[in-house]
Amino acid sequence: MSEIENYPGYVVEPRLINLYKANVVGFLFFAIFILLYGLPFYLLWDIKESFSIMKNNIYDKDSNVWWVYVIIIVSGIVIHELIHGIVFAFFAKEGFKSIKFGVLWKMLTPYAHCKEPLQVRAYMLALVMPFIIVGLLPGIYSIFTGNLPLLLFAIFFSGAAAGDFMILNLIYKENKDNLVLDHPTEGGCFVLKKVM
C-alpha cells in the first residue's frame, strides 16, 4: 500500500484482474447464460425452426445478411464500451473530458477508461450497466419474442461482461464512500481510502 502523489491523504490499493483469466471466465459465463437464457427459450419456442430460418438467411446467395450479423456484433462491442463511458462521464466532474476509449491490442480488449476517481457506487454502476443494457434486457426480450439472433446476441454480450463482473467482485465489499480510480492500462482499478 502506498499513497499516490496525485491523491495526498489517500491510501491506494490496486485491484487488478488477469485479462487471460478473464477470457477463460468469459467462456464459463457463456455457458451460464446459454443455460439461463437458452433453456427458457428452448422450452417456449421451436429452436430447430429458428436455427433453420437463421441458417437460410445467412447462406442465402441473394443476400449478404451475414454481414449484418458482423456489423451487429461490432456495434454491440462499441455500445458496450460507450455505456461504460457514458456512466463514467455522468459521475465524473469533468464529464467526457475524463473519458478515454481504446483497445488493449495484446488481448484484443476494447476499453473505456475514466481518468478521475469515482465513488464506489458510481464505479459499480458503470461496470454493470453494459451487461444490463446489451446482455440481460435483450436476453429477456428474446425469450418473450422467440427472436433467436437476439438470444445469441444477449448470450454473447452477457458473457462479454465477465471481466466487468470480476472487477465488481474485487470492490463490492468496499465502503461505498471510498473512491475508485480506473486503471489506465490494466483490467481493474485502484481503491482510494482516506487516511484517518
Residue, then its C-alpha position, 0 to 999 in steps of 0.5 A: m500500500s502506498e499513497i499516490e502523489n496525485y491523491p495526498g491523504y489517500v491510501v491506494e490499493p490496486r485491484l487488478i484482474n488477469l485479462y487471460k483469466a478473464n477470457v477463460v471466465g468469459f467462456l464459463f459465463f457463456a455457458i451460464f447464460i446459454l443455460l439461463y437464457g437458452l433453456p427458457f427459450y428452448l422450452l417456449w419456442d421451436i429452436k430447430e425452426s429458428f436455427s433453420i430460418m437463421k441458417n437460410n438467411i445467412y447462406d442465402k446467395d441473394s443476400n449478404v445478411w451475414w454481414v449484418y450479423v458482423i456489423i451487429i456484433v461490432s456495434g454491440i462491442v462499441i455500445h458496450e464500451l460507450i455505456h461504460g463511458i457514458v456512466f463514467a462521464f455522468f459521475a465524473k466532474e469533468g464529464f467526457k473530458s475524463i473519458k478515454f476509449g481504446v483497445l488493449w491490442k495484446m488481448l484484443t480488449p476494447y476499453a473505456h477508461c475514466k481518468e478521475p476517481l469515482q465513488v464506489r457506487a458510481y464505479m459499480l454502476a458503470l461496470v454493470m450497466p453494459f451487461i444490463i443494457v446489451g446482455l440481460l434486457p435483450g436476453i429477456y426480450s428474446i425469450f418473450t419474442g422467440n427472436l433467436p439472433l437476439l438470444l445469441f446476441a444477449i448470450f454473447f454480450s452477457g458473457a462479454a461482461a465477465g471481466d466487468f463482473m470480476i472487477l465488481n467482485l474485487i470492490y463490492k465489499e468496499n465502503k461505498d464512500n471510498l473512491v475508485l480510480d480506473h486503471p489506465t492500462e490494466g483490467g481493474c482499478f485502484v481503491l482510494k481510502k482516506v487516511m484517518 
